[in-house]
């Protein structure tokens, strides 16, 4: 990714430092490479459009029974009208040093994002539906035969799915297609794609995907 000044996008996407949700027609006016670079510099991964938020609202249903995990800057939770939670692990000295070594900015956590690890949030808040954007799965440090992507800081998706009705993930097929939760018996996984309304920092935005995971009846 070639570095350049993309600060002009601040005026389009930020109001008082908060990421805004724009119609897809407006996001498509921004050169895609510029949008990807801006996302990198601002530690934004999944980028909501008005159309994506409307789609997620329909999938979530009653907002009172839903939460966001891995909420980051909180834009999805605010836009969907649901509580947003995050472990805020990137504020730890260990992770800050790791990201600095990689030259990667850390997430600017939203002030309205509740500091709470995902499994704890599900246990305490008891949601029916859980949403996560660009969330990383948990991989135990002792496991040496793992071929799927993940992290010791990730979400224990295969465990907490037992306690909810529906889990919705927004991500990109290149990055998230091999999540272990997609192979758990007894779950129905549905993929949704829309090249015109799903945006992110991914190299190939045509592979942006919403996965809806539910228990088979």
Secondary structure as UniProt FT lines:
FT   HELIX           7..9
FT   HELIX           10..13
FT   STRAND          14..15
FT   TURN            16..17
FT   STRAND          18..19
FT   HELIX           24..27
FT   TURN            28..29
FT   HELIX           32..41
FT   TURN            42..43
FT   STRAND          46..47
FT   HELIX           50..60
FT   HELIX           63..65
FT   STRAND          66..69
FT   TURN            72..73
FT   HELIX           75..80
FT   STRAND          83..86
FT   HELIX           89..91
FT   HELIX           93..102
FT   TURN            111..112
FT   STRAND          114..115
FT   HELIX           118..125
FT   STRAND          129..133
FT   STRAND          137..138
FT   TURN            141..142
FT   TURN            152..153
FT   HELIX           157..160
FT   HELIX           161..163
FT   STRAND          166..172
FT   HELIX           173..176
FT   TURN            177..178
FT   HELIX           180..183
FT   TURN            185..186
FT   STRAND          187..192
FT   TURN            195..197
FT   STRAND          199..200
FT   HELIX           205..207
FT   STRAND          208..215
//
